């Protein structure tokens, strides 16, 4: 069995000539990928893709259906049958692909909002007899890019059978991670209401009323304070890729990792950390560790004796003097033991550029909210705003202005206060007041639509709202069983679930050094063959029996889910992206300049091909008849 891996966008969107990068791809700034995708959305490319999938269709508008159906309550559904008849059917009509640019992830979400809530009529699709649709199922299948689907369609026949021909979707850049795609699908940018527009100015007003209300909240628990927060605390934690990009260490030699909470214990849910360091012959070493809770109360504050002689106390910044450390006997190992008794795997750590604090502690921890990343710098990119600037702007507090140096308690409290502002008022706190972000499920609930969120527990915690059915699952088979049950519930209007087996397979392949190197060798040989023989057509790469079985299982699950749907239910299958795990692994290998017998120039070429392939996703839309 062979699998197509001609990764250029023109594999799916043939073009007369392939665009060339304007600068070397070794800079890894997505220039080549962006150019390839730009070619994909050109008129000729898009029309050719459509020819591969479908005959052009004429967009038919039904005079009986209009946008007023958005606000109809569920109690009126029976009346629709009086208008459309007992045999009335909702139908999907796609506009001609030549007339529009390629879709993006937001367009997929926009279709859900148009059918169930406040969305506007999409330009790329029309749903005839839309009021007849009782519910929408949005199935996310990461890893299934257009190239995989086109080359392995016989293993995924259910998609064509139930949803017809797909529309290409320009995925988010491979520089991002899968969580950002899910975030784009499950959060909405909406206009901020007038009474929400002055949130920033109110918070910056250090009035007596503010102080009294703050002291009144001291007696409240964290759960009580954030019960009406628009997003949960874990929404603001860094993704794995964000941690890697910002220098956070994982599984590094000599590092300790936080442990699971002991049975019967109640861990701190949220703690702010700040450390001070001095300079020794080995560089910066730990001299002070501070932890404060969400109320600003000190949980841990200890001085630490470095293992090496101190060259520079760095007093201007650390606030540490020789007198302070003269009688200190606490070692790094001692403070690590104290720290690990307070901070467990379930604890969210807060701080400013925490990678430096954890590096000094030689401890790795996965749940981190970093205010240097949480509050975007006006210039964007890798720029980060200083903690003292954020404190002055949003807390009306001057910190780090003493000639005696920084105070780790003061810095930890400032970081915690900044995070609490975001948690209380949403991720767009501090942004221009015209727009704000809301969970998709929250928006749907405002239109009396009930949702079911079926996914990994981390996704459920991050995107569930108070009125939805939150259903954590641990496998695709469990997700299918729960989804089959939820679609039969007449009171549920929107169901989200994910089949992640294919994406997990790609991640496992990328993490296996032997298998990944073998894959790279095969890809290099294919790229070389294509260069030598342009007329050879699309290159072929072997497909493993394991991958074939995974695709077959995905097809079977989709069939079972579709069979459970009530008549006129809409199903949307969005693939999000392709094999981004291989892209990230190869980028990391090239950036680290890892020794390899493979030609670097050819590896860069393979990276370009893999990225172009992974960034062309698909969207399938169908209605159960």
Legacy VTK file of the C-alpha trace (Angstrom):
# vtk DataFile Version 3.0
C-alpha trace
ASCII
DATASET POLYDATA
POINTS 625 float
0.000 0.000 0.000
1.369 3.380 -0.925
0.561 6.773 0.483
0.936 10.085 -1.316
3.367 12.443 0.359
3.829 15.063 -2.328
3.470 17.734 0.319
3.362 20.888 -1.759
0.117 22.769 -1.670
-0.145 22.090 -5.407
-0.495 18.391 -4.672
-4.001 19.271 -3.642
-4.201 22.603 -5.421
-2.198 22.127 -8.680
-0.581 25.299 -9.969
1.447 26.107 -13.099
4.573 26.817 -11.071
5.668 26.553 -7.489
6.429 29.798 -5.615
9.947 30.151 -4.269
10.838 31.501 -0.828
12.248 35.004 -0.946
14.828 34.149 1.721
16.452 30.942 3.048
14.054 28.673 4.868
16.702 27.910 7.425
15.447 30.958 9.298
12.354 28.868 10.118
9.992 31.821 9.989
7.272 30.014 8.025
8.020 32.061 4.892
8.036 29.021 2.658
4.933 27.559 4.239
3.128 30.865 3.925
4.018 31.134 0.243
2.883 27.606 -0.441
-0.397 28.256 1.303
-0.804 31.539 -0.531
-0.581 29.551 -3.744
-3.184 27.179 -2.371
-5.770 29.899 -1.988
-5.294 31.439 -5.399
-8.240 31.185 -7.743
-6.699 28.541 -10.010
-5.537 26.383 -7.110
-8.853 26.466 -5.363
-10.845 25.651 -8.468
-8.576 22.698 -9.256
-9.072 21.348 -5.749
-12.813 21.576 -6.229
-12.503 19.649 -9.489
-10.769 16.855 -7.584
-13.643 16.582 -5.155
-16.869 17.686 -6.786
-18.666 19.120 -9.748
-19.463 22.826 -9.380
-22.767 23.426 -7.628
-25.114 26.352 -7.897
-25.867 28.083 -4.638
-29.606 27.855 -4.079
-31.304 30.192 -1.624
-34.621 29.186 -0.149
-37.096 31.985 0.213
-38.692 30.342 3.254
-35.480 30.506 5.296
-33.849 33.617 6.662
-31.664 34.717 9.520
-34.642 35.339 11.765
-34.562 31.623 12.494
-31.525 32.198 14.727
-33.597 33.366 17.679
-36.435 30.855 17.496
-36.865 28.961 20.746
-36.863 25.182 20.878
-40.562 25.221 21.817
-41.391 26.443 18.322
-39.673 23.580 16.507
-42.929 21.711 16.002
-44.356 24.681 14.112
-41.626 24.332 11.515
-43.148 21.075 10.353
-46.358 22.944 9.600
-44.363 25.167 7.239
-42.014 22.636 5.668
-44.199 19.526 5.925
-43.457 16.205 7.627
-40.990 15.317 4.853
-39.131 18.621 5.092
-35.377 18.249 4.956
-32.492 20.581 5.678
-29.845 20.558 2.958
-26.301 21.840 2.537
-25.444 23.966 -0.501
-21.868 25.068 -1.107
-20.992 28.167 -3.038
-18.663 27.767 -5.995
-15.070 27.494 -4.725
-13.816 29.708 -7.548
-15.744 32.635 -6.115
-14.146 32.636 -2.662
-10.808 32.244 -0.983
-10.030 29.181 1.099
-11.704 28.756 4.478
-10.025 29.357 7.809
-10.736 27.830 11.212
-12.951 30.760 12.230
-15.225 30.054 9.252
-15.975 26.598 10.638
-17.009 28.039 13.984
-18.983 30.740 12.170
-21.180 28.061 10.602
-22.075 26.717 14.065
-22.974 30.185 15.292
-25.067 30.925 12.213
-27.110 27.751 12.614
-27.577 27.902 16.382
-27.028 31.456 17.608
-26.032 34.937 16.468
-23.780 34.220 13.503
-24.028 35.853 10.104
-24.754 34.058 6.848
-21.490 32.415 5.698
-20.296 33.229 2.198
-19.130 29.670 1.489
-22.170 27.591 2.433
-25.923 27.874 2.781
-28.238 25.603 4.753
-31.608 25.219 3.115
-34.491 24.905 5.609
-32.101 25.764 8.448
-34.799 25.937 11.190
-35.340 22.185 10.791
-31.867 21.418 12.165
-32.353 20.230 15.789
-28.665 19.969 16.682
-25.114 20.352 15.386
-22.254 17.921 16.022
-18.744 19.317 15.605
-16.213 16.498 15.373
-12.532 17.434 15.539
-10.102 14.963 13.908
-6.584 16.434 14.135
-3.896 14.893 11.968
-6.127 14.238 8.946
-4.801 16.683 6.364
-5.928 16.891 2.751
-3.018 14.794 1.438
-3.752 11.887 3.777
-7.457 11.989 2.956
-6.954 12.111 -0.812
-4.466 9.258 -0.818
-6.400 7.064 1.632
-10.029 7.849 0.774
-10.989 4.198 0.574
-10.338 3.826 4.303
-12.447 6.922 5.070
-15.419 6.368 2.772
-17.922 7.485 5.421
-16.860 11.117 5.075
-17.681 11.294 1.371
-20.808 9.192 1.844
-22.307 11.317 4.632
-20.863 14.767 3.979
-20.047 14.838 0.299
-16.940 16.635 -0.853
-14.888 18.589 1.707
-13.755 22.181 1.568
-10.062 22.964 2.122
-9.195 24.897 5.254
-6.008 26.866 5.807
-4.886 25.597 9.183
-3.094 27.729 11.718
0.654 27.895 11.176
2.649 24.851 12.241
4.487 27.196 14.587
1.365 27.090 16.761
0.192 23.960 18.542
-3.024 21.955 18.459
-4.450 23.728 21.498
-4.582 27.006 19.584
-6.705 25.361 16.886
-9.131 24.074 19.510
-9.138 27.515 21.108
-10.080 29.080 17.765
-12.960 26.641 17.371
-14.280 26.911 20.932
-13.899 30.631 21.691
-15.501 33.609 19.980
-14.525 37.240 19.551
-17.608 39.335 20.261
-18.302 43.023 20.674
-17.905 44.147 24.236
-21.046 45.517 25.853
-21.025 49.162 26.846
-20.983 48.464 30.555
-17.935 46.227 30.066
-15.880 48.843 28.240
-14.478 50.548 31.308
-13.157 47.445 33.056
-9.527 48.508 32.709
-10.058 52.035 33.957
-12.071 50.801 36.936
-9.352 48.390 37.934
-6.699 51.056 37.708
-8.601 53.347 40.068
-7.113 52.874 43.569
-10.218 54.262 45.227
-11.253 53.540 48.847
-14.215 51.576 47.510
-11.829 49.282 45.696
-9.730 48.763 48.811
-12.757 47.939 50.964
-14.165 45.484 48.439
-10.755 43.843 48.193
-10.536 43.357 51.942
-14.068 42.000 52.000
-13.064 39.296 49.505
-10.231 38.106 51.763
-12.617 35.791 53.576
-13.792 34.161 50.342
-12.351 30.949 48.965
-10.729 30.870 45.553
-13.671 28.886 44.174
-16.098 31.563 45.387
-14.038 34.384 43.896
-13.788 32.828 40.436
-17.166 31.066 40.244
-18.442 33.615 37.703
-15.129 33.918 35.830
-15.506 33.671 32.030
-12.730 31.060 31.743
-11.235 28.572 34.237
-7.776 29.058 35.729
-6.263 26.356 33.526
-7.236 28.320 30.417
-4.351 30.685 31.156
-1.661 28.044 31.706
1.093 27.754 29.116
0.855 25.053 26.484
3.672 22.562 26.107
4.988 24.398 23.070
4.828 27.788 24.772
6.923 26.355 27.592
9.471 24.966 25.154
9.637 28.241 23.214
10.227 30.229 26.405
12.975 28.114 27.917
11.067 26.012 30.453
12.932 22.783 31.239
11.354 19.332 31.225
13.020 16.091 32.266
16.433 17.721 32.443
19.257 15.852 34.206
19.495 16.835 37.855
15.973 18.336 37.940
13.172 17.192 40.206
9.534 17.092 39.095
6.480 18.002 41.139
4.508 14.993 42.372
0.808 14.064 42.358
-1.153 15.191 45.389
-1.153 12.517 48.134
-4.459 10.766 48.663
-6.710 12.649 51.049
-4.782 15.908 50.773
-6.053 19.241 49.476
-3.277 20.970 47.508
-2.945 24.674 46.920
-4.765 25.371 43.671
-2.897 28.588 42.897
0.471 29.858 44.202
2.743 32.677 43.028
6.493 32.044 42.983
9.424 34.453 42.931
13.083 33.688 43.493
16.208 35.759 43.959
19.633 34.713 42.694
23.267 35.644 43.212
26.241 35.011 40.928
28.725 32.187 41.619
31.347 30.492 39.481
28.569 28.287 38.067
26.421 31.286 37.116
23.209 32.287 38.892
22.392 30.290 42.021
19.343 30.408 44.252
19.420 32.602 47.363
15.742 33.192 48.233
12.430 31.439 47.502
8.982 32.937 48.093
5.499 31.486 47.585
2.279 33.455 48.201
-1.340 32.350 47.833
-4.177 34.072 45.960
-4.854 36.334 48.969
-1.243 37.500 49.022
-0.440 35.606 52.207
3.096 34.229 52.409
3.208 30.426 52.297
6.989 30.034 52.027
9.819 32.546 52.300
13.339 31.242 52.930
16.918 32.258 52.248
19.143 29.658 50.610
22.906 29.187 50.855
24.438 28.608 47.379
26.653 25.540 47.062
29.462 27.636 45.532
31.172 30.801 46.833
29.304 33.961 45.846
31.079 36.232 43.380
28.362 38.906 43.170
25.403 39.229 45.523
23.567 41.122 42.759
22.024 43.250 45.527
20.686 45.888 43.148
18.260 43.333 41.760
18.155 40.482 44.279
18.036 42.534 47.465
20.388 39.931 48.982
23.402 41.001 51.066
26.258 39.091 52.652
24.833 39.838 56.093
21.521 38.199 55.171
23.211 34.936 54.190
25.896 34.822 56.893
24.004 32.434 59.200
21.895 30.644 56.542
22.346 26.864 56.355
19.382 25.970 54.106
20.687 24.191 51.004
19.152 23.790 47.569
18.129 20.232 48.489
16.424 21.501 51.672
14.394 24.141 49.843
13.460 21.677 47.102
12.035 19.390 49.780
10.026 22.260 51.291
8.811 23.385 47.872
7.651 19.924 46.787
5.567 19.601 49.969
3.592 22.704 48.948
3.508 22.563 45.147
2.048 19.447 43.550
1.331 18.548 39.933
-2.207 19.910 40.303
-1.036 23.302 41.625
-0.957 26.187 39.159
2.217 28.237 39.594
2.066 31.967 38.859
4.998 34.255 38.214
6.842 36.565 35.836
9.276 34.744 33.498
9.024 31.711 35.765
11.445 29.696 33.630
14.283 31.478 35.451
12.869 30.735 38.915
12.284 27.050 38.163
15.730 26.803 36.587
17.303 28.153 39.773
15.201 25.712 41.844
16.057 22.865 39.447
12.426 21.792 39.450
10.154 21.120 36.479
6.430 21.846 36.650
3.809 21.754 33.893
1.015 24.051 35.140
2.347 27.596 34.813
0.768 31.023 34.265
3.484 33.440 33.168
2.491 37.115 33.341
5.316 37.988 30.925
3.396 35.987 28.288
-0.138 36.505 29.607
0.088 40.277 29.085
1.175 40.774 25.490
3.860 43.328 24.707
2.633 46.105 22.343
5.354 45.169 19.853
4.360 41.522 19.893
6.736 38.712 19.032
9.197 37.675 21.724
9.089 41.036 23.517
8.016 40.928 27.172
6.780 43.725 29.404
8.582 44.203 32.724
6.668 43.277 35.879
7.077 46.771 37.324
5.466 48.257 34.182
2.497 45.875 34.386
2.100 46.603 38.094
2.100 50.344 37.524
-0.340 50.120 34.595
-2.905 47.651 35.929
-2.432 47.629 39.714
-1.463 51.270 40.269
1.427 49.991 42.384
5.087 50.936 42.187
7.375 47.954 42.748
11.090 47.272 42.316
11.883 50.958 42.967
13.914 50.509 46.148
17.681 51.080 46.150
17.879 48.004 48.371
16.834 45.789 45.457
13.801 43.682 44.605
11.541 42.103 47.191
10.449 38.594 46.186
7.280 38.844 48.326
6.284 42.079 46.606
7.004 40.647 43.148
5.076 37.425 43.826
2.053 39.374 45.087
2.106 41.623 42.002
2.181 38.617 39.673
-0.707 37.005 41.545
-2.787 40.192 41.419
-2.207 40.513 37.659
-3.308 36.928 37.096
-6.424 37.373 39.234
-7.445 40.366 37.079
-7.260 38.186 33.964
-9.148 35.347 35.644
-11.937 37.647 36.875
-12.386 39.633 33.654
-11.282 37.296 30.899
-8.245 36.899 28.629
-8.855 40.227 26.889
-8.505 42.271 30.069
-6.045 45.044 29.255
-6.815 44.863 25.519
-8.670 47.526 23.482
-12.259 47.703 24.815
-14.118 47.157 21.522
-14.004 43.359 21.566
-13.800 40.562 24.087
-13.505 36.803 23.954
-16.152 34.337 25.102
-16.476 30.593 25.099
-18.534 29.307 22.186
-20.680 27.316 24.615
-21.381 30.482 26.606
-22.531 32.283 23.458
-24.789 29.358 22.542
-26.280 29.301 26.055
-27.227 32.971 25.656
-29.491 31.787 22.821
-31.038 29.040 24.974
-28.961 26.314 23.344
-27.654 23.491 25.527
-24.259 22.003 24.700
-22.323 18.846 25.489
-18.530 18.978 25.634
-16.977 15.507 25.271
-13.183 15.482 25.313
-10.041 15.051 27.364
-10.449 16.393 30.905
-8.058 19.294 30.206
-10.223 20.453 27.283
-13.422 20.053 29.276
-12.076 22.138 32.169
-10.826 24.806 29.791
-13.920 25.365 27.625
-16.974 24.151 29.557
-19.513 26.643 30.818
-21.976 26.413 33.675
-24.953 25.283 31.617
-23.275 22.676 29.414
-22.863 18.941 29.931
-19.162 18.440 30.754
-18.106 14.902 29.884
-14.394 14.009 30.228
-13.250 10.923 28.309
-9.966 9.052 27.960
-10.205 7.376 24.545
-11.871 7.762 21.165
-14.111 4.751 21.815
-15.336 6.315 25.044
-15.849 9.626 23.239
-17.972 7.825 20.653
-20.145 6.109 23.272
-20.785 9.373 25.112
-21.478 11.247 21.873
-23.942 8.583 20.718
-25.841 9.077 23.961
-25.779 12.883 23.837
-27.023 13.188 20.248
-30.154 11.272 21.251
-30.933 13.834 23.958
-33.607 16.095 22.478
-32.631 18.915 24.849
-29.023 19.069 23.598
-28.368 21.317 20.600
-24.590 21.282 20.203
-22.146 18.429 20.734
-18.377 18.757 20.527
-16.080 15.758 20.570
-12.656 14.766 19.300
-11.196 11.620 17.753
-7.496 12.019 18.540
-6.081 8.574 17.754
-4.505 9.657 14.447
-2.831 12.701 15.981
-1.542 10.598 18.888
-0.089 8.147 16.368
1.848 10.925 14.642
3.112 12.205 18.014
4.281 8.733 18.977
6.080 8.332 15.644
7.819 11.693 16.067
8.933 10.836 19.626
10.474 7.539 18.515
13.982 8.458 17.316
14.477 5.273 15.291
11.149 5.500 13.481
11.477 9.242 12.936
14.956 8.942 11.418
13.726 6.157 9.145
10.848 8.387 8.056
13.227 11.270 7.348
15.466 9.026 5.254
12.471 7.924 3.186
11.279 11.489 2.728
14.741 12.648 1.660
14.920 9.914 -0.949
11.498 10.880 -2.257
12.412 14.553 -2.447
15.599 13.625 -4.321
13.691 11.423 -6.767
11.164 14.182 -7.428
13.938 16.663 -8.131
15.602 14.321 -10.605
12.402 13.340 -12.383
9.747 16.033 -12.482
7.604 13.940 -14.825
7.368 11.089 -12.347
4.209 12.614 -10.883
3.230 12.429 -7.237
5.731 10.663 -5.018
4.616 7.754 -2.915
5.453 6.903 0.671
4.642 3.596 2.324
1.730 3.474 4.737
2.084 1.277 7.783
-0.449 -1.337 8.739
-0.914 0.499 12.040
-1.890 3.710 10.255
-4.235 1.790 7.964
-5.969 0.276 10.997
-6.283 3.698 12.661
-7.944 5.199 9.587
-10.318 2.233 9.413
-11.282 2.708 13.069
-11.884 6.418 12.520
-14.178 5.586 9.617
-16.085 3.076 11.734
-16.545 5.575 14.583
-17.841 8.228 12.202
-20.334 5.735 10.781
-21.603 4.802 14.229
-21.911 8.433 15.300
-23.771 9.373 12.113
-26.154 6.431 12.545
-27.108 7.760 15.997
-28.052 11.230 14.747
-31.699 12.279 14.545
-32.981 13.259 11.113
-31.917 16.742 9.950
-29.026 16.902 12.428
-25.932 18.633 11.088
-22.494 17.075 11.370
-19.305 19.069 10.830
-15.972 17.268 10.687
-12.971 19.598 10.979
-9.446 18.191 10.759
-7.664 21.313 12.021
-4.164 20.359 10.824
-2.018 17.473 9.653
1.106 15.896 11.125
2.457 18.882 13.059
4.349 16.589 15.455
6.895 15.730 12.749
7.202 19.409 11.842
7.946 20.387 15.451
10.422 17.520 15.896
12.327 18.387 12.702
12.358 22.106 13.558
13.778 21.289 16.970
16.413 19.056 15.435
17.543 21.725 12.974
17.460 24.583 15.481
19.511 22.562 17.970
21.956 21.692 15.181
21.825 18.049 16.237
24.529 15.918 14.689
23.180 13.735 11.913
24.467 11.964 8.836
21.623 13.437 6.799
22.231 16.449 4.572
21.019 19.614 6.306
19.899 21.158 3.028
17.714 18.135 2.300
16.299 18.184 5.834
15.288 21.820 5.338
13.604 20.779 2.089
11.722 18.004 3.897
10.644 20.452 6.601
9.253 22.758 3.948
7.311 19.871 2.416
5.988 18.558 5.735
4.812 21.993 6.832
3.036 22.751 3.558
1.222 19.431 3.821
0.240 19.819 7.489
-1.215 23.307 6.995
-3.943 22.235 4.542
-6.848 20.884 6.589
-10.390 19.920 5.587
-13.959 20.671 6.599
-16.796 18.234 5.895
-20.405 19.330 6.341
-23.471 17.119 6.080
-27.075 16.785 7.248
-28.567 13.451 8.347
-31.351 12.265 6.052
LINES 1 626
625 0 1 2 3 4 5 6 7 8 9 10 11 12 13 14 15 16 17 18 19 20 21 22 23 24 25 26 27 28 29 30 31 32 33 34 35 36 37 38 39 40 41 42 43 44 45 46 47 48 49 50 51 52 53 54 55 56 57 58 59 60 61 62 63 64 65 66 67 68 69 70 71 72 73 74 75 76 77 78 79 80 81 82 83 84 85 86 87 88 89 90 91 92 93 94 95 96 97 98 99 100 101 102 103 104 105 106 107 108 109 110 111 112 113 114 115 116 117 118 119 120 121 122 123 124 125 126 127 128 129 130 131 132 133 134 135 136 137 138 139 140 141 142 143 144 145 146 147 148 149 150 151 152 153 154 155 156 157 158 159 160 161 162 163 164 165 166 167 168 169 170 171 172 173 174 175 176 177 178 179 180 181 182 183 184 185 186 187 188 189 190 191 192 193 194 195 196 197 198 199 200 201 202 203 204 205 206 207 208 209 210 211 212 213 214 215 216 217 218 219 220 221 222 223 224 225 226 227 228 229 230 231 232 233 234 235 236 237 238 239 240 241 242 243 244 245 246 247 248 249 250 251 252 253 254 255 256 257 258 259 260 261 262 263 264 265 266 267 268 269 270 271 272 273 274 275 276 277 278 279 280 281 282 283 284 285 286 287 288 289 290 291 292 293 294 295 296 297 298 299 300 301 302 303 304 305 306 307 308 309 310 311 312 313 314 315 316 317 318 319 320 321 322 323 324 325 326 327 328 329 330 331 332 333 334 335 336 337 338 339 340 341 342 343 344 345 346 347 348 349 350 351 352 353 354 355 356 357 358 359 360 361 362 363 364 365 366 367 368 369 370 371 372 373 374 375 376 377 378 379 380 381 382 383 384 385 386 387 388 389 390 391 392 393 394 395 396 397 398 399 400 401 402 403 404 405 406 407 408 409 410 411 412 413 414 415 416 417 418 419 420 421 422 423 424 425 426 427 428 429 430 431 432 433 434 435 436 437 438 439 440 441 442 443 444 445 446 447 448 449 450 451 452 453 454 455 456 457 458 459 460 461 462 463 464 465 466 467 468 469 470 471 472 473 474 475 476 477 478 479 480 481 482 483 484 485 486 487 488 489 490 491 492 493 494 495 496 497 498 499 500 501 502 503 504 505 506 507 508 509 510 511 512 513 514 515 516 517 518 519 520 521 522 523 524 525 526 527 528 529 530 531 532 533 534 535 536 537 538 539 540 541 542 543 544 545 546 547 548 549 550 551 552 553 554 555 556 557 558 559 560 561 562 563 564 565 566 567 568 569 570 571 572 573 574 575 576 577 578 579 580 581 582 583 584 585 586 587 588 589 590 591 592 593 594 595 596 597 598 599 600 601 602 603 604 605 606 607 608 609 610 611 612 613 614 615 616 617 618 619 620 621 622 623 624
